[in-house]
Amino acid sequence: MVNAVDQTVAEVDIAVALQRYTDVDVTVIAWFTAEGFYGDELVDVIDLDAPDTRTGIDYRTLSAANEVVRDSDIVQTTHNHSGAYAKLLARYHGVPSVSREGNTRDGFPMLGLVANGLTNPLAARVVCNSRAVHDSFRGWENRILDSDKIEYIPNGVDIDAIDSSEEMEWCLDDAVNIGADSLLVGTVGSLTEQKNQATLIRGVSRARDRGAEMELVIVGDGPLRETLSKTARSEGIADSVHFPGRLDRERVYHVLHELDVYAMPSLWEGFSMAAIEAAASGTACVFSDIGPFVEAYEDVAMFHDPTDVDSLADVLCQLSGDADRRARLGAAGRSLVERNYTLEAVARQYRDLYEAIR
């Protein structure tokens, strides 16, 4: 059960992997809207089409959700709104539920935080995709939640899909004009405060001031699109900062192969799908030194203070002049993903969890 379905929702990747690699039969329920996603031909998708109101529910939505939950063996949730309703319905019908926690509490609105926190004790398990996510739980959440219910299962990626995208005919130059001789730095994500792309623009600008030839690609869309364009103009590097917009997943994966450095200066994260996809592509990664990144990538990436532009510029300059180091970091990141973060491995962990709580 998710608020909405599209190709960026990690929960649908898990659903597809469960269907592909285990004996679990999965139905994805979208509370508000459902768009296509990679592998959607493998799973059933139900769009409840809930009303866009303050409560986000009416009798028709509740009746449809009730029917699906009643007929399920396990209900898994990930978003605060739909998750709160689903956990209540699951408890009413005696169906075990799993609440998947995919982000730290930093970006939660108060109403969502309260709804999620108050209904989590109803779940058979609460699965955090990193320890940093659990560490962000408010004190009152931990007091009402049995610690024995907490599990840790990371996100995973489809390595085959990432590898196959490298051979597609489309390339980044089809969308934006990239200088042939420049180091190419890139990032993927919603253009929001959380992703902190303004610091990345300024970091690239400082690195260029120190003589590093580099250009920046920011893939995605969001409310800060125009603000980030203004930042690039004010830094005097508008011609070297490219905004190709939101790309489909195959093109995103191809862009990752084209980059020399993947950078993600996020202010907070849970267990970022974009970061693990970048590592899987074999591209050298630079992350902010927040807990979820350091916890997962301590030995395979470089880090910087997300509030310090100069520290980011230092890292970018180091990598700009050291192709061997970029290659070593890229290979180490790929190896880490192959060992720990494939979708198949993650799906089997969820399968084991379901067996334990049925």
C-alpha positions in Angstrom: 0.0 0.0 0.0 1.5 3.3 -1.1 0.3 6.8 -1.6 1.1 6.8 -5.3 2.9 4.6 -7.8 5.5 5.6 -10.3 9.0 4.5 -11.3 10.7 6.4 -8.4 8.9 4.5 -5.6 11.3 2.0 -3.9 8.4 0.0 -2.7 7.4 -1.0 -6.2 10.9 -2.2 -6.9 10.6 -4.5 -3.8 7.2 -5.7 -5.1 8.6 -6.6 -8.5 11.6 -8.3 -6.9 9.3 -10.4 -4.6 7.3 -11.5 -7.6 10.4 -12.3 -9.7 12.6 -14.0 -7.1 10.3 -15.5 -4.5 7.0 -17.4 -4.2 5.2 -14.3 -2.9 2.2 -13.1 -4.9 2.2 -9.3 -4.8 -0.5 -6.7 -5.4 0.5 -3.0 -5.3 -2.3 -0.7 -4.1 -2.0 3.0 -4.9 -4.1 5.2 -2.6 -4.2 8.2 -4.9 -2.6 7.6 -8.3 -0.8 4.9 -10.3 1.6 5.5 -13.1 3.7 2.9 -15.0 6.9 1.6 -13.6 9.7 -0.8 -14.5 8.4 -4.4 -14.1 4.8 -3.4 -13.8 3.8 -6.3 -16.0 4.8 -8.7 -13.3 2.5 -7.4 -10.5 -1.2 -6.5 -10.1 -1.8 -2.7 -9.5 -4.9 -1.4 -8.0 -5.6 2.4 -8.1 -7.9 3.4 -5.3 -8.1 7.0 -6.7 -8.8 8.6 -3.3 -10.0 12.2 -3.3 -7.5 15.0 -3.0 -8.9 16.3 0.3 -7.5 17.0 3.7 -8.4 13.6 4.9 -7.7 11.9 1.6 -10.5 9.3 2.0 -14.1 8.8 1.3 -16.5 5.8 1.7 -15.7 4.4 -1.8 -11.9 4.5 -1.0 -12.3 3.0 2.4 -14.6 0.2 1.1 -12.1 -0.7 -1.7 -9.1 -0.6 0.6 -11.0 -2.7 3.2 -11.7 -5.4 0.7 -8.1 -5.7 -0.5 -6.7 -5.7 3.1 -9.2 -8.3 4.2 -8.2 -10.7 1.5 -4.4 -10.3 2.0 -2.1 -12.5 4.0 0.3 -9.6 4.7 -0.1 -5.9 4.3 3.1 -3.8 3.8 3.0 0.0 4.0 5.6 2.8 3.4 3.9 6.2 3.3 2.4 8.0 6.3 -1.1 8.7 4.8 -2.0 5.4 3.2 0.0 3.5 5.7 -1.9 4.7 8.7 -5.2 3.7 7.2 -3.8 0.3 6.0 -2.4 -0.5 9.4 -5.7 0.2 11.1 -7.6 -1.9 8.6 -5.1 -4.7 8.9 -5.5 -4.8 12.7 -9.3 -4.8 12.3 -9.1 -7.9 10.1 -6.4 -9.6 12.0 -4.0 -9.4 9.1 -0.3 -8.9 10.0 1.2 -5.7 8.7 4.7 -4.5 8.0 5.5 -0.7 8.2 8.5 0.1 6.0 10.3 3.2 7.1 12.2 4.7 4.2 13.3 8.1 5.4 14.5 10.0 8.4 12.0 12.1 10.3 13.6 15.4 9.2 11.2 16.0 6.3 8.0 14.6 7.9 5.0 17.0 8.3 3.7 16.9 11.9 0.4 15.3 10.9 2.1 12.5 9.0 4.6 11.9 11.8 1.8 11.5 14.4 -0.3 9.3 12.2 2.6 7.0 11.3 4.0 6.9 14.9 0.6 6.2 16.5 -0.2 3.3 14.1 3.3 1.7 14.0 2.6 -0.3 17.3 -0.2 -2.0 15.4 2.3 -3.5 12.9 3.8 -6.9 13.4 7.2 -5.4 12.3 8.6 -2.0 11.6 11.3 -2.2 8.9 13.9 0.6 8.7 16.0 0.7 5.6 19.0 2.1 7.7 19.9 2.5 11.3 19.9 6.3 10.8 16.1 6.1 10.0 15.5 4.3 13.4 17.8 6.8 15.1 15.6 9.6 13.9 12.4 8.2 15.6 11.1 10.7 18.1 11.3 9.7 21.8 7.6 9.2 22.1 7.6 6.8 19.1 10.2 4.6 20.7 8.3 4.6 24.0 5.1 3.2 22.5 6.8 0.8 20.1 8.2 -2.6 21.1 11.9 -2.6 20.2 11.6 -6.3 19.3 9.4 -5.3 16.4 12.3 -3.3 14.7 14.0 -4.9 11.7 16.6 -3.5 9.3 16.4 -4.3 5.6 18.1 -1.9 3.1 16.9 -0.9 -0.3 18.2 -2.8 -3.3 18.8 -2.2 -7.0 18.4 -4.2 -10.2 22.0 -4.4 -11.4 21.0 -6.1 -14.7 18.8 -3.1 -15.6 21.6 -0.7 -14.8 24.1 -2.6 -16.9 21.8 -3.0 -19.9 21.1 0.8 -20.0 24.7 1.5 -20.9 24.1 0.2 -24.4 21.0 2.3 -25.3 21.4 4.6 -28.3 20.2 7.7 -26.5 22.9 9.8 -24.7 22.9 12.9 -22.5 24.0 15.1 -25.5 20.6 14.4 -26.9 19.1 16.4 -24.1 21.7 19.0 -23.2 25.0 20.2 -24.7 27.9 18.9 -22.7 31.5 20.0 -23.2 33.6 17.1 -24.6 36.7 17.7 -22.5 35.2 18.6 -19.1 34.9 16.3 -16.1 31.2 15.5 -15.8 29.6 15.7 -12.4 26.0 14.8 -11.9 23.2 14.1 -9.5 19.7 12.7 -9.7 16.7 13.7 -7.5 13.8 15.9 -6.8 14.7 19.6 -6.9 14.0 20.2 -3.2 15.6 21.5 -0.1 16.4 18.0 1.1 18.6 17.3 -1.9 20.6 20.5 -1.4 21.6 20.9 -5.1 22.3 24.6 -4.5 25.4 23.6 -2.5 26.5 21.3 -5.4 26.2 24.2 -7.9 28.3 26.4 -5.6 30.8 23.6 -5.0 31.3 23.1 -8.7 31.7 26.8 -9.1 34.4 26.9 -6.5 36.2 24.0 -8.0 36.1 25.7 -11.4 37.6 28.8 -9.8 40.5 26.6 -8.7 41.2 25.5 -12.2 39.2 22.2 -12.4 37.4 21.9 -15.7 34.0 20.4 -15.0 30.3 20.7 -15.9 27.3 19.7 -13.8 24.2 17.8 -14.8 21.2 17.9 -12.4 18.5 15.3 -13.4 15.0 15.7 -12.0 12.3 18.3 -11.5 10.7 20.0 -8.5 9.8 23.3 -6.9 13.3 24.7 -6.8 14.0 24.4 -10.5 14.0 28.2 -11.2 15.8 28.9 -7.9 18.6 26.6 -8.9 18.8 28.1 -12.3 19.2 31.5 -10.7 22.0 30.1 -8.4 23.9 28.9 -11.5 23.5 32.3 -13.1 24.6 34.2 -10.0 27.7 31.9 -9.8 28.5 32.7 -13.4 28.4 29.1 -14.5 24.9 28.9 -16.1 26.4 27.6 -19.4 28.0 24.7 -17.4 25.0 23.6 -15.3 22.5 21.5 -17.2 18.9 20.7 -16.3 17.6 17.9 -18.6 14.5 17.5 -16.5 12.9 14.3 -15.3 14.1 11.3 -17.3 12.7 7.8 -17.4 14.5 5.2 -15.5 16.5 3.7 -18.4 17.8 7.1 -19.3 18.7 7.9 -15.7 20.7 4.7 -15.6 22.4 5.6 -18.8 23.3 9.0 -17.5 25.0 7.4 -14.5 27.3 5.5 -16.8 28.2 8.8 -18.6 29.2 10.6 -15.4 32.7 10.9 -14.1 31.5 11.7 -10.6 28.1 11.3 -9.0 27.5 13.8 -6.2 24.7 13.9 -3.6 25.0 16.7 -0.9 21.7 15.8 0.8 20.8 17.3 4.1 18.9 14.2 5.1 18.1 10.8 3.6 16.8 7.4 4.6 18.5 5.0 2.3 18.6 6.8 -1.0 17.8 4.8 -4.1 19.6 7.3 -6.3 22.8 6.8 -4.3 22.8 3.1 -4.5 22.0 3.1 -8.2 25.0 5.4 -8.8 27.3 3.1 -6.8 25.9 0.1 -8.8 26.8 1.9 -12.1 30.5 1.9 -11.1 30.7 5.7 -11.0 32.8 7.4 -8.3 30.5 8.8 -5.7 30.7 11.9 -3.4 28.1 12.1 -0.6 27.4 14.4 2.3 28.6 13.1 5.6 25.2 12.3 7.0 24.6 9.0 8.8 22.8 7.0 6.1 25.5 7.7 3.6 28.5 7.1 5.9 26.8 4.0 7.3 26.3 2.4 3.9 29.3 3.8 1.8 32.1 4.5 4.3 34.8 2.7 2.4 33.7 3.3 -1.1 32.9 7.0 -1.5 34.2 10.4 -0.5 32.4 12.7 1.9 31.9 16.4 2.7 30.0 18.6 5.1 26.7 19.4 3.4 26.7 22.9 4.7 30.3 23.6 3.7 30.8 24.5 0.0 34.5 24.6 0.2 34.7 21.0 1.6 32.7 19.8 -1.4 34.9 21.8 -3.8 38.0 20.2 -2.2 36.7 16.7 -2.9 35.6 17.6 -6.4 39.1 19.0 -7.1 40.8 15.9 -5.8 38.8 13.6 -8.0 39.0 15.9 -11.0 42.8 15.4 -11.2 42.9 11.7 -10.3 41.3 9.3 -12.8 42.8 6.3 -11.0 41.1 7.2 -7.7 37.8 7.7 -9.5 38.2 4.2 -11.0 39.0 2.7 -7.7 36.0 4.3 -5.9 33.7 3.3 -8.8 34.8 -0.4 -8.6 34.6 -0.5 -4.8 31.0 0.9 -4.9 30.0 -1.6 -7.6 31.4 -4.5 -5.5 29.6 -3.3 -2.4 26.2 -3.3 -4.2 26.9 -6.7 -5.7 27.6 -8.1 -2.2 24.9 -6.4 -0.1 22.3 -4.4 -2.1 20.8 -6.4 -4.9 17.0 -6.5 -5.3 17.1 -10.3 -5.2 18.8 -10.3 -1.8 16.5 -7.7 -0.4 13.4 -9.6 -1.7 14.5 -12.7 0.0 15.0 -10.9 3.3 11.4 -9.7 3.1 10.2 -13.2 2.2 11.8 -14.5 5.3 10.2 -11.8 7.4 6.8 -12.6 6.0 7.2 -16.2 6.9 8.2 -15.3 10.4 5.1 -13.2 11.1 2.3 -15.2 9.3 
